[in-house]
């Protein structure tokens, strides 16, 4: 079997950052927070007002997103402003893309085999 060059190697899946990103986006509320922040910077109070959960609940979700590196907090006076950081999502996307390409190649090969077999009847 031919060896892949390093550009085709699987992305490093054991990085703790990647694990935190996938854990963070597994929750629908956190995905909704990211979607809200994709529209621009928001303060925590206005963000919390968009969800049917307590301020503390939203705050806990934001902390998970911060630990994953997906959200950056800026404090101005008494207000905490949040901004989306999309860079960690790019790494997660690269990891998924590698496996999408892997499975597409395998499925294309299977389809070619099946189509070729169907044309040859004994």
N, C-alpha and C positions, 0 to 999 in steps of 0.2 A: 504494500500500500504506500503510495507516495506521501512524503512528509509535507506538511503545510509550511510555508514560510511564516515568519513572525507576524506579518501583516494580516494573516488569516487566522491566527491563533485566537482562541476564545478570550473574551475580555475577562479580567480578573474578577471572579464572582465572590471571592472570600473577603473582599474589602468591607470592613465594618460600616463604612459610609453607605455603600450600596444596600446593605441589609437595612440600615435605618431608613433609607429612602423608600424601599419597598414596604416596610412596616408602616411608615407614615402614610403612604398613599393607599394603603389597604382599607382605610376607614372612609366611608362616604362623606362624613362631616369635614374631615380634613381635606378631601378632594374639593369640596364645595368652598372651603376657605381659600384654597389655592386659586380656584376659579374667580372668586371675588377679588383676590389680590392681583390677578392677571389684568384687571381693569385699571390698576394703579394703586398707589400707596393709600392705606386706610389707617385710622387710629383704632385702637382695640375696642373702644366703646361703640363706634359706628359698625365695626365688624360684628361685634357681639349682638347688636340689634337686629341683624339679619337672620339669626338662628333661633329656633324655639327651645333653646337650652339656656342654662344659667350663664352669667358672665364668667363664673369660675370654670364651668365646663368648656367654654370657648377658649379661655386662657390655658387650660390644660392641653387642649388640642394644638394651640399655637406653640406651646413649649415643645411638643413632640416634633412639630414641623421645624422649629428652630434647631433642635438637636440633629435633625436630618440635614440641616443646611439649606432647607427650602425657603425659609423665611428669615429676614433680617429685621431686627428691632432697632429703632432709633428713638431715644428719649429726648423730648423737647419740653422742658418745664415739667408739668405733671402728666403730659400726654405721651403715650407710647404709640409710635407709628410703625406700621409693618409694611414690608415690601417683599414681593416675590423674588426669589433667587432661582432662576431656571437651570443653572449650570448642573446641579446634581441630577436633574431629570434627564439631561443629555447623556450622562454616563449610564443611567438606567436604560435609556432608549438604545444606546449602543449595545448593551448586554442583550436586550431582547432582539435587536436586529440581527445579531450574530446567529441566534437560534432560529429566527424566522428564515434566514437564508439557508441554514443547514437543513431544515425540514422541507423547504420548497425544493431544494435540489434532490432530496431523497424521494419526495413524492413525484417529482417530474420523472425520475429514473423508474419508479414503480409504474407510472402511467405508460411510459415507453415500453416497458417489459410486457405489461398487460395487453397493450394495443398490438404489439408484435406477436404475442402468443395467440391472440384472437384470430389473427390473419392466417395462422398455420394450423390447419385442422388435419389430423392424421387420417 
